[in-house]
Amino acid sequence: MLLTWDWKKLFAIQALIALAWAQTPQENYDVIVIGGGPSGLSAASALSRVLRKVALFDSGEYRNNPTRHMHDVIGSDHVVPSEFRAAARKQISFYNMTTFFDQKVITMQKNENSFSATTANGTYTARKVILASGVKDDLPNVPGLREAFGKGVFWCPWCDGFEHRDQKMGVLGNLSDAYDSVKELYPTLNKDIRIYANGTNNPAQINRLNSKNKDWQKVFNKYNVTVNAKPILNITRTQSGSEYYDAATRKEFDKFRVYFTDGTYEERDAFMVNYGASQASQLPEQLKVGFLGKKMNTMAPGLRTTVPGVWGVGDANSDNSTNVPHAMASGKKAAVFCHVELATEELAQVSTNPAKRAAMLEDRSIHKRTARQMGDDVGNIYRRLAHF
C-alpha cells in the first residue's frame, strides 16, 4: 500500500520542531557579552584569562565603523578598526573560553538566577551580562552628512583631528556647542575655523553660550573664528581623503562644499561635529536598566548597572568618556568585578551554614564586598599618600 503524505502538515511539524529547538537554551555560560567592539572584546579577554566561559554576541554594527583608522590607541595607532577587531578575536581565541556569535540578540530577559539572550538561531543563558552594546550618533537630516561621517567629518579631535591639522576646518552643530570645539581645535590643530550654525543662532543658543563663557564673542574675535548661520541645504564631498593623502605625514585631504538654502555655497577641508548620541540597542531597556539621560546608569562601583548581575561598558554607559582606550579600560574593569562576584557566589555554595550562605549571596553584600576588594584599597592608598 502506498503512503500518502500531507506535505503542508509535515512542513508545519518541521517548523514547530525548529522553533522549539531555537527556544531551547543552547548552552549555559558564565557571562554573556553583548557587543564586539573594543569594550566587549576587552571584557571577553579579561574573563577568558581567568577561565570564565563567555558567549560574545556581535551584531556587526560599530560606531567607529565608518572611520578610516583608529587613533590614540597605544600599540594599535592608525589601525583599521576591522583589523583591530580581527586581531583581538584571534588573541582571545587562544584561551578557548569565549565563543563568538556573529548574531544580533533580539531579546534579553532576566530569569530567577540567570539571563537569557535570544537570537534568530537560538536562546543562550548565562549567570551574568556585560552590555557593550554601544551608541549611535544622532545626525540631523542633512543630505550628504551621514555619507561623509567618519571620513573628514568627525566628532573627536583626538581620534581624527591630527590627520586634518592646519586645514580649513568647519564646525557643525548648535551654535552653543561650537565654543567647546573651538577650544579643542585652536591653536594647535586648526587656526582657520568657521562655524556653520545651520540656523541655530537664536536667543536660547546665545544664552547657553553666555552661560558657558560670557566672553565667547571676544574669544571668537581673538581666534578669528567666524560664523555662518544660514540654513544648510546639503553637504557634498568633492574630494576623498581615502584617495588623496600623504602617508608620510598621515594628512588626509578631503574637500567639501556646504550648500545653503539661498543657493550659495562655501568650501571646507574637514568638519568637527557636535551632535548627540543615543543607545544603539534596545537590550538595556528590555532588562530594565536605569538611565542617566541617554546613558546606562553605571554609577555603582565596577560599572555595574541598576540591575544586579548586569554591567554597562563603553560609550553606552554613564561615565561620559567616549573613546577606544576608555572602552577597553571599562570592559576590563567590569570583567574583573564580574569574575569576583561570580567567585563570591560560588564560594557561598560551599558553606554548610544556611544563614551564612544567605548573607554571602545577599545582593548588597556581594556588591559591597566586591567593591571593597577591587576598589577601596586603591582609594585608601591615595588618601594615605595625600598626607605626605
N, C-alpha and C positions, 0 to 999 in steps of 0.2 A: 504494500500500500504506500502510495506517495504521500509524503507530508507536505502540507501547505503552510507557508509562513505568513503571518501578519507583519509585514515589514515595518509598518508605522508603529505597532506596539513594541517591536524589537528595538527600533531606534529610540523610542521613548524610555524603555528599560535601560538601554545603554547610557542615555543621557542622565537618568537618575543615579545610576552607578557612578558615573563620572562626577556628578555633583556631590554625591555622598563622600567620594574619595577626596574631593577638593576641600570639603568642610571638615574632614578629619585631620587633627593635628599631625603634621608630617614627622616632626621630631621636636624634642624638648631641648632648649638651650639655657645656658646661664643668663645670657644677655642678648637682647635684640637691639641692634643699632640701625637707626633709620637715617640714611644719607651716606653717600660715598664720596663726599668732598673731604677737604683737609681735616675737619673736626671729627667726622665719623671714622676716617681712616686712622687718625691718631688714637681714638678710643679703642678701636679694634686692635691696634698694635699693642697698646698697653695691657689690654685684657689677655691677649694671646701670650704675652710674655709671662703671665702668671697662670697660664694654662686654664683659662676660662673658655668655655665653649660659646662661640659667638655666631650669630646669624646677622650678616650685614646686608641690608636691602638698599639697592642703588637704582633710582628711577631714571638716571641718565640726565637729570636736569640740574645744572650748576649755575650759580650766579656769575662766576668768572669764566664761563664757557666762551663768551664772545671775545674775550681779550686775547691778544696775540701771545703774550708771555706773562708769567708770574714774576714779580719782583720783590725785593726786600725779604726774601726767604733764604736765610743762610744755608748754603750748600745746594740750593736749587734756584739761584737767581737767574732770571732770564730763561726760565724753562717753560716750555709749552704746557699748559695745565693738564692736557690729556696724557702727556708723557710722565708728568709728576704722579698722576693717579695710577698709571700702569706700573711705575717703579715701586710705589708704595704697596700696591697689591702683591707684587712679587715678593717683596721683603716680608710682608705679613704672612704670606702663604707658607713661608719656610717653617713656621711654628705649627702648622697643620691644626690650628684651633679655630680659625674663622672660615665660615662658609659664605661665599659671596653669591648673592642672588641679584641678578640684573633684572629686577622686577619692581614695580611700583606697588607699595602697600596701599590697599584700597580702604580698609577699615582696621581699627585697633580697638581692643576693649580690655578693661581690667577685670580679671576674674578674682576669685577669693584669694588665691595665693600665687597668681601668675598673671601674665599678659598674653594676649593672642593678637597676631598680625596676620591678616588675610590678604592674599594676592589673587590674581586670576588663576594661579596654579595650585593654591592650597592654603592651609592655615598652619601657622607656626607658633609655638609657645615658648616663653622664657620667664624667668623669675624677675628680671629687671629690664628696663628700657632706657636707652640713651637716644634722645631726639636730636639728631644733627641734620634736621630737615631744611634748614636754610631759609632765606628770604628772597623775595623778588622785587626788583626796582619798579616803582610806580611811575612810569614815564608818562608825560602828557601825550595827548593825541596830536602830535606834530608830525606830519608826514616826513619820513626820512630819518627821524631821530632814533627810533629803535633799530633800524638797519645799520646805523653808524655807531651805535652804542658799543663801547669796548674797544673801538679801533679809531683812535683820535678823539673820541668823546668819552670822558671818564669822570669819576666822582672822587677819586683818591689820588692826591699828588704823590704820595709815597709809592703807589702802585704803578703809575703811568706818567707822572709829571716829568721825570728825567728825560724820557725819550722825546719830549716836546719842549725842552728848555730853549730859551732865547727865541721863541717863536711868537707870532701874533695870537694871543690867547683870548678866547671868548668865555664868558661865564653865563650859564643858562640857569634859569630858575627864578623864584621870587626875589624881588629886589632886596628884601630884608635879609636874605641868606647870603647875598653876594659879598657882604663885608667880611664874613669868615673866610670865603675863598680868596679874597684879595690878600688877607693876612698870611695865608698858606702859600701863595704863589709869589708875592712880591717881597724882596727884590731878587732872591736867589735864583728862582726858576724863570720868571717872566716879568718883564717891565712894560710890555705893550699889552695892556689888559682893557678889554671893552666888555661892559655888562649888557646883556640882552634880556631886558626885564619882561618882555612879552606882555606889555600892558599892565604890569603889576605895580606901577608907580602911583599907588593910591594912598590916601591918608593912613589907612591901617598899616600898610607896609612901612611908610615913613615913620610912624610912631614906634613900630617894632624896631626899626633901625636905630632910632633915638634911644631906645631902652638899652640897646647893646653898647652904643658909643655915641654920645651926643655930638661928638666932633667928627662923625663919619665923613661929612662933606669936606672937611679940612684934610682928612686923610686921603680921600679920593683926589682932591686937588693937588696935594703934595706928590702923590704917586702918579699923577696924570692918568688916573682911571676915569674913563668916560662911560656914559650910559646911553643906550638906545632903548627907549621904552615902547617902540612900535610893536603892534601885534605881529607875530610870526606866521607866515603862510606855510613855509616848509623849509627844510634844511637839505641841501643837495651836496653830495660828495662829488668833487671834481678831480680828486687825485687820491690814491690809496697809499698809505704808508707801508702796506704789505708788499708793495711793488717798488716804491721809492723810499729807500732808506740807506743809511751808512752803517755798515756792520761794525766798522772800527770804533765809531763813536756811539753807536746804538741810537742815533737820531732817526726818527720816523717822520716822513714829510707828507702828511695828509693835507688836503686842502678842501675847504667847504665854502659854499655860498649860502647865506641866510637870506631868504626871500621874505619880504614883508607884504602885508595885505594892500599897501598903497602902490605896489608894483616895483618898488626899489629893492636893491639887494646890497649886501656887504660881504666881504670875504674874510675868512679867518683860517688859521692853520690847524687849530685844535680847540676843544671846549672842555671846561670843567663844569659839571652839572651839580645842581642842588635839588634833589627830589627825594621824596620819602621812599620807604620800603615797607612791605608787609609780608606776613608769613607765606612761604611758598607751599605749605602743606596744611591740610585740614586736620591732620592727625593730632596735634596738640589739643585742639578744641574737642575732638572726639574723646580724648582721655580726660577732658575737663581740667586741663592745666590752667592755672591762673595766669593772668597777663598784667604787665605794667605797660600801659599804652598798647603798642602793637607787638611788644616783645614778650616772650615767655618769662614769667617771674622766676628768676633763679637767685634770689637774694639769700636763700639758705646756704649754709656752708657747703662747699663742694659742688656748687651749681645745681643743686637739687631743686626740682620744681615744687609746686604746692601739692603734687600728687606723690605719695610715698612710693618709692621704687622707680621713679622716673626722673631723669636728668635732662637738662637742656644745654646744648653747647653750640658754639659757632656764632654766626651772625644773628641767629634767631633768638638768642637769649638776651636778658636784660642788663648785662654788664656794659652794654653800649660801646663795645670795641669791635670794629669790623675789618679784619684783615687776616691773611693766611697764618702768620705766626700766632696771632691771638687764637684763631680757630684751633690750631694744633695744640696749643697750651691748654685750652679749655677742654678739649677731648681727653687729654692725658689726665687732667685734674679730676674730671668726672669719673673716668675709668678707675682711678685709684680709690676714690671714695666708694664706688660701686663694688669693687672687689672686697674692700674691708667690710662693707655692710653684708655682703654675701657670706664672708667668713664668720662674721659675728652670728649670723643666723644658723650656720652650720654647727658652730661651737655650742650654741644653745641647745641643739638637739641632743647633744651628748649628755647634758645634765639630767640626772635622775630625779632632781627636785622640781616638781611641777611649778611651785611658786617662783623659784629662781629662774626656771626656763621661761616662764611667762614674763617676768621682769626684763629678762635679756631681750626678748622678742618684741617688747612694747616699742612701738614706732619711735616715740620721742627719745627713749633710752638709746636705741640703736643710732639714731641721728646724732645725738649729743656725744656718744662715745666715739663715733667715727670722726666727728669734727674735732674732738679733743685730741685724738691720736694723730690726725693728719695736719691740723692747723694751729692749735693752741700753743704747741711747743715752739713753733716758729715765731708766733706773736710774742711769747714770753722772752725769747732771745732778744728781739728788737727792743722790747721795753727795758730789759736789763742794760743793753748797750746804751740806751738813751741817758743813763745816769752817769756815763763816763765822759 
